[in-house]
Amino acid sequence: MSDPFFFGYGSLVNRATHAYTDAHRARLTGWGRAWVTVDSRHPATLTGIRAEGRTIEGLIAGVPGNDWAALDTREAGYGRHHVTETVAHPVDRPLAVQVYAVPRASFLAVEAPAPILLSYLDVVVQGYLREFGEDGVHRFFGTTEGWDRPVRDDRAAPLYPRHQTLTPDERALVTDLLGETGTVIVR
């Protein structure tokens, strides 16, 4: 068995946000994604959610030496779940794959859901665009729940710690797709 792998479905799809080089496009069946509120003082969190009959795209990447410490720190608040049997990938050796997801018990039911940081969404969309093209970005939006919350425009002073610089075309794509979802952008 090789080093263990993680399945990334959000910012981990953007290779510029991490140094895991043994990375490959993959699909995870039985899971979806959702923007959720886990702390009323912080922005929305993107999490994987179990969803029978659904499939999401992402990246798998090897965790050298089974050293999960850096990823566990990055994904604090998320738990790891074994998904080896439900991940389709091009690697021709046996893999053990885990996915990070926030426990449902941590989701807060609030009248005013936490906003999505635009700098965070930009990173995710840039990753999907590079890995899966514009159709992949559309699939990301279509397989993610929670677009009924506002998006905070923090591009001028990004709050997301792994923010990236987007091209004008990438920014326009994000803005256009948010418009299609009816998501409100706030300053």
C-alpha positions as YAML, in Angstrom:
chain: A
units: angstrom
residues:
- id: 1
  name: MET
  ca: [0.00, 0.00, 0.00]
- id: 2
  name: SER
  ca: [1.24, 3.49, -0.86]
- id: 3
  name: ASP
  ca: [1.11, 6.58, 1.32]
- id: 4
  name: PRO
  ca: [-2.47, 7.45, 2.32]
- id: 5
  name: PHE
  ca: [-4.34, 9.99, 0.22]
- id: 6
  name: PHE
  ca: [-6.86, 12.73, 0.95]
- id: 7
  name: PHE
  ca: [-9.75, 13.73, -1.30]
- id: 8
  name: GLY
  ca: [-10.01, 17.52, -1.64]
- id: 9
  name: TYR
  ca: [-13.27, 19.08, -2.88]
- id: 10
  name: GLY
  ca: [-12.74, 22.80, -2.11]
- id: 11
  name: SER
  ca: [-9.58, 24.85, -1.73]
- id: 12
  name: LEU
  ca: [-7.45, 21.68, -1.81]
- id: 13
  name: VAL
  ca: [-8.39, 21.33, -5.50]
- id: 14
  name: ASN
  ca: [-6.25, 24.43, -6.09]
- id: 15
  name: ARG
  ca: [-2.71, 23.04, -6.22]
- id: 16
  name: ALA
  ca: [-1.33, 26.52, -5.45]
- id: 17
  name: THR
  ca: [-2.67, 26.20, -1.88]
- id: 18
  name: HIS
  ca: [-0.63, 23.15, -0.89]
- id: 19
  name: ALA
  ca: [2.61, 21.25, -1.56]
- id: 20
  name: TYR
  ca: [1.17, 17.75, -2.09]
- id: 21
  name: THR
  ca: [2.65, 16.85, -5.46]
- id: 22
  name: ASP
  ca: [1.31, 13.29, -5.93]
- id: 23
  name: ALA
  ca: [-2.11, 14.68, -6.88]
- id: 24
  name: HIS
  ca: [-4.70, 13.39, -9.35]
- id: 25
  name: ARG
  ca: [-8.20, 14.30, -10.49]
- id: 26
  name: ALA
  ca: [-10.83, 12.10, -8.88]
- id: 27
  name: ARG
  ca: [-14.55, 11.64, -8.23]
- id: 28
  name: LEU
  ca: [-16.19, 10.84, -4.89]
- id: 29
  name: THR
  ca: [-19.56, 9.07, -4.92]
- id: 30
  name: GLY
  ca: [-22.06, 9.28, -2.07]
- id: 31
  name: TRP
  ca: [-20.97, 12.78, -1.08]
- id: 32
  name: GLY
  ca: [-21.94, 16.36, -1.88]
- id: 33
  name: ARG
  ca: [-20.75, 19.78, -0.67]
- id: 34
  name: ALA
  ca: [-22.42, 22.54, 1.33]
- id: 35
  name: TRP
  ca: [-21.64, 25.97, 2.66]
- id: 36
  name: VAL
  ca: [-22.43, 25.83, 6.38]
- id: 37
  name: THR
  ca: [-22.23, 28.00, 9.47]
- id: 38
  name: VAL
  ca: [-20.24, 26.44, 12.30]
- id: 39
  name: ASP
  ca: [-19.38, 29.59, 14.24]
- id: 40
  name: SER
  ca: [-21.61, 32.67, 14.09]
- id: 41
  name: ARG
  ca: [-18.53, 34.93, 14.34]
- id: 42
  name: HIS
  ca: [-16.75, 33.45, 11.32]
- id: 43
  name: PRO
  ca: [-17.40, 33.12, 7.58]
- id: 44
  name: ALA
  ca: [-19.13, 30.11, 6.03]
- id: 45
  name: THR
  ca: [-17.26, 26.84, 5.82]
- id: 46
  name: LEU
  ca: [-17.33, 24.55, 2.78]
- id: 47
  name: THR
  ca: [-17.80, 20.97, 3.88]
- id: 48
  name: GLY
  ca: [-18.39, 17.57, 2.40]
- id: 49
  name: ILE
  ca: [-21.75, 16.02, 3.26]
- id: 50
  name: ARG
  ca: [-22.88, 12.45, 2.81]
- id: 51
  name: ALA
  ca: [-25.38, 12.44, -0.04]
- id: 52
  name: GLU
  ca: [-26.52, 9.13, -1.45]
- id: 53
  name: GLY
  ca: [-26.67, 9.08, -5.24]
- id: 54
  name: ARG
  ca: [-24.48, 12.18, -5.68]
- id: 55
  name: THR
  ca: [-20.94, 12.51, -6.97]
- id: 56
  name: ILE
  ca: [-18.45, 15.36, -6.68]
- id: 57
  name: GLU
  ca: [-15.16, 16.03, -8.42]
- id: 58
  name: GLY
  ca: [-11.94, 16.92, -6.70]
- id: 59
  name: LEU
  ca: [-8.32, 15.93, -6.25]
- id: 60
  name: ILE
  ca: [-6.74, 13.10, -4.38]
- id: 61
  name: ALA
  ca: [-3.22, 13.66, -3.12]
- id: 62
  name: GLY
  ca: [-0.72, 11.54, -1.26]
- id: 63
  name: VAL
  ca: [0.13, 12.32, 2.35]
- id: 64
  name: PRO
  ca: [3.87, 11.48, 2.54]
- id: 65
  name: GLY
  ca: [4.90, 9.27, 5.42]
- id: 66
  name: ASN
  ca: [1.31, 9.12, 6.73]
- id: 67
  name: ASP
  ca: [2.02, 12.54, 8.30]
- id: 68
  name: TRP
  ca: [-1.45, 14.05, 8.64]
- id: 69
  name: ALA
  ca: [-0.38, 16.74, 11.14]
- id: 70
  name: ALA
  ca: [-0.18, 19.68, 8.69]
- id: 71
  name: LEU
  ca: [-3.45, 18.75, 7.00]
- id: 72
  name: ASP
  ca: [-5.21, 18.18, 10.32]
- id: 73
  name: THR
  ca: [-4.10, 21.66, 11.38]
- id: 74
  name: ARG
  ca: [-5.26, 23.20, 8.09]
- id: 75
  name: GLU
  ca: [-8.58, 21.38, 8.35]
- id: 76
  name: ALA
  ca: [-9.15, 22.02, 12.08]
- id: 77
  name: GLY
  ca: [-12.79, 21.44, 12.95]
- id: 78
  name: TYR
  ca: [-13.16, 18.80, 10.25]
- id: 79
  name: GLY
  ca: [-13.08, 15.06, 10.87]
- id: 80
  name: ARG
  ca: [-11.48, 12.51, 8.54]
- id: 81
  name: HIS
  ca: [-13.62, 9.80, 6.95]
- id: 82
  name: HIS
  ca: [-12.42, 6.75, 5.03]
- id: 83
  name: VAL
  ca: [-13.78, 6.84, 1.46]
- id: 84
  name: THR
  ca: [-11.41, 4.49, -0.36]
- id: 85
  name: GLU
  ca: [-14.17, 2.36, -1.89]
- id: 86
  name: THR
  ca: [-16.15, 5.33, -3.25]
- id: 87
  name: VAL
  ca: [-13.35, 7.28, -4.96]
- id: 88
  name: ALA
  ca: [-12.69, 6.83, -8.68]
- id: 89
  name: HIS
  ca: [-9.17, 7.85, -9.72]
- id: 90
  name: PRO
  ca: [-6.54, 7.10, -12.39]
- id: 91
  name: VAL
  ca: [-3.87, 5.74, -10.01]
- id: 92
  name: ASP
  ca: [-3.05, 2.11, -10.81]
- id: 93
  name: ARG
  ca: [-2.07, 0.98, -7.32]
- id: 94
  name: PRO
  ca: [-4.16, 0.34, -4.19]
- id: 95
  name: LEU
  ca: [-4.85, 3.54, -2.25]
- id: 96
  name: ALA
  ca: [-6.37, 4.38, 1.13]
- id: 97
  name: VAL
  ca: [-8.30, 7.65, 0.78]
- id: 98
  name: GLN
  ca: [-9.85, 9.90, 3.42]
- id: 99
  name: VAL
  ca: [-11.98, 13.02, 3.13]
- id: 100
  name: TYR
  ca: [-12.37, 15.88, 5.61]
- id: 101
  name: ALA
  ca: [-15.90, 16.88, 6.61]
- id: 102
  name: VAL
  ca: [-17.35, 19.00, 9.40]
- id: 103
  name: PRO
  ca: [-19.56, 16.90, 11.70]
- id: 104
  name: ARG
  ca: [-23.26, 17.70, 11.15]
- id: 105
  name: ALA
  ca: [-23.61, 18.28, 14.90]
- id: 106
  name: SER
  ca: [-21.37, 21.35, 14.41]
- id: 107
  name: PHE
  ca: [-23.70, 23.02, 11.87]
- id: 108
  name: LEU
  ca: [-25.51, 26.02, 13.38]
- id: 109
  name: ALA
  ca: [-29.09, 26.79, 12.45]
- id: 110
  name: VAL
  ca: [-29.11, 30.58, 12.33]
- id: 111
  name: GLU
  ca: [-31.45, 33.18, 10.88]
- id: 112
  name: ALA
  ca: [-28.59, 35.07, 9.27]
- id: 113
  name: PRO
  ca: [-26.16, 32.46, 7.90]
- id: 114
  name: ALA
  ca: [-22.48, 33.31, 7.85]
- id: 115
  name: PRO
  ca: [-21.33, 34.79, 4.53]
- id: 116
  name: ILE
  ca: [-18.99, 33.07, 2.11]
- id: 117
  name: LEU
  ca: [-15.66, 34.87, 1.70]
- id: 118
  name: LEU
  ca: [-15.17, 35.80, -1.95]
- id: 119
  name: SER
  ca: [-11.41, 35.28, -1.55]
- id: 120
  name: TYR
  ca: [-12.10, 31.68, -0.46]
- id: 121
  name: LEU
  ca: [-14.57, 31.04, -3.28]
- id: 122
  name: ASP
  ca: [-12.09, 32.53, -5.77]
- id: 123
  name: VAL
  ca: [-9.46, 29.96, -4.70]
- id: 124
  name: VAL
  ca: [-11.91, 27.09, -5.08]
- id: 125
  name: VAL
  ca: [-13.16, 28.22, -8.50]
- id: 126
  name: GLN
  ca: [-9.62, 28.81, -9.75]
- id: 127
  name: GLY
  ca: [-8.71, 25.26, -8.75]
- id: 128
  name: TYR
  ca: [-11.75, 23.74, -10.47]
- id: 129
  name: LEU
  ca: [-11.14, 25.83, -13.57]
- id: 130
  name: ARG
  ca: [-7.53, 24.62, -13.82]
- id: 131
  name: GLU
  ca: [-8.40, 20.97, -13.15]
- id: 132
  name: PHE
  ca: [-11.80, 20.52, -14.81]
- id: 133
  name: GLY
  ca: [-12.29, 23.54, -17.07]
- id: 134
  name: GLU
  ca: [-15.28, 25.84, -17.14]
- id: 135
  name: ASP
  ca: [-17.69, 22.88, -17.23]
- id: 136
  name: GLY
  ca: [-16.11, 21.67, -13.98]
- id: 137
  name: VAL
  ca: [-16.72, 25.06, -12.37]
- id: 138
  name: HIS
  ca: [-20.38, 24.85, -13.40]
- id: 139
  name: ARG
  ca: [-20.54, 21.34, -11.89]
- id: 140
  name: PHE
  ca: [-18.98, 22.67, -8.67]
- id: 141
  name: PHE
  ca: [-21.72, 25.29, -8.37]
- id: 142
  name: GLY
  ca: [-24.42, 22.76, -9.29]
- id: 143
  name: THR
  ca: [-23.30, 20.16, -6.74]
- id: 144
  name: THR
  ca: [-22.84, 22.58, -3.84]
- id: 145
  name: GLU
  ca: [-25.64, 23.60, -1.47]
- id: 146
  name: GLY
  ca: [-25.91, 26.86, 0.47]
- id: 147
  name: TRP
  ca: [-25.86, 29.54, -2.21]
- id: 148
  name: ASP
  ca: [-28.72, 31.25, -0.38]
- id: 149
  name: ARG
  ca: [-26.26, 32.98, 1.94]
- id: 150
  name: PRO
  ca: [-24.46, 36.23, 1.05]
- id: 151
  name: VAL
  ca: [-20.91, 36.44, -0.28]
- id: 152
  name: ARG
  ca: [-18.62, 38.99, 1.38]
- id: 153
  name: ASP
  ca: [-16.45, 40.78, -1.20]
- id: 154
  name: ASP
  ca: [-13.04, 40.81, 0.47]
- id: 155
  name: ARG
  ca: [-10.97, 40.80, -2.74]
- id: 156
  name: ALA
  ca: [-9.38, 44.19, -1.98]
- id: 157
  name: ALA
  ca: [-8.16, 42.93, 1.43]
- id: 158
  name: PRO
  ca: [-8.45, 39.12, 1.36]
- id: 159
  name: LEU
  ca: [-9.33, 37.44, 4.65]
- id: 160
  name: TYR
  ca: [-8.83, 33.90, 3.39]
- id: 161
  name: PRO
  ca: [-5.27, 32.90, 4.40]
- id: 162
  name: ARG
  ca: [-4.50, 30.97, 1.17]
- id: 163
  name: HIS
  ca: [-5.98, 33.55, -1.21]
- id: 164
  name: GLN
  ca: [-4.72, 33.63, -4.79]
- id: 165
  name: THR
  ca: [-4.62, 36.28, -7.49]
- id: 166
  name: LEU
  ca: [-7.22, 35.63, -10.20]
- id: 167
  name: THR
  ca: [-7.11, 36.79, -13.79]
- id: 168
  name: PRO
  ca: [-9.82, 39.20, -14.92]
- id: 169
  name: ASP
  ca: [-11.52, 36.31, -16.78]
- id: 170
  name: GLU
  ca: [-11.47, 34.12, -13.64]
- id: 171
  name: ARG
  ca: [-12.97, 36.93, -11.54]
- id: 172
  name: ALA
  ca: [-15.66, 37.52, -14.16]
- id: 173
  name: LEU
  ca: [-16.54, 33.80, -14.19]
- id: 174
  name: VAL
  ca: [-17.00, 33.80, -10.40]
- id: 175
  name: THR
  ca: [-19.13, 36.94, -10.53]
- id: 176
  name: ASP
  ca: [-21.27, 35.60, -13.41]
- id: 177
  name: LEU
  ca: [-21.93, 32.27, -11.69]
- id: 178
  name: LEU
  ca: [-22.83, 33.97, -8.42]
- id: 179
  name: GLY
  ca: [-25.29, 36.07, -10.42]
- id: 180
  name: GLU
  ca: [-26.82, 32.89, -11.87]
- id: 181
  name: THR
  ca: [-27.36, 31.48, -8.36]
- id: 182
  name: GLY
  ca: [-28.95, 34.72, -7.19]
- id: 183
  name: THR
  ca: [-26.34, 35.03, -4.45]
- id: 184
  name: VAL
  ca: [-26.05, 38.53, -3.00]
- id: 185
  name: ILE
  ca: [-22.57, 40.06, -2.83]
- id: 186
  name: VAL
  ca: [-22.02, 42.37, 0.13]
- id: 187
  name: ARG
  ca: [-19.11, 44.62, 1.04]
...
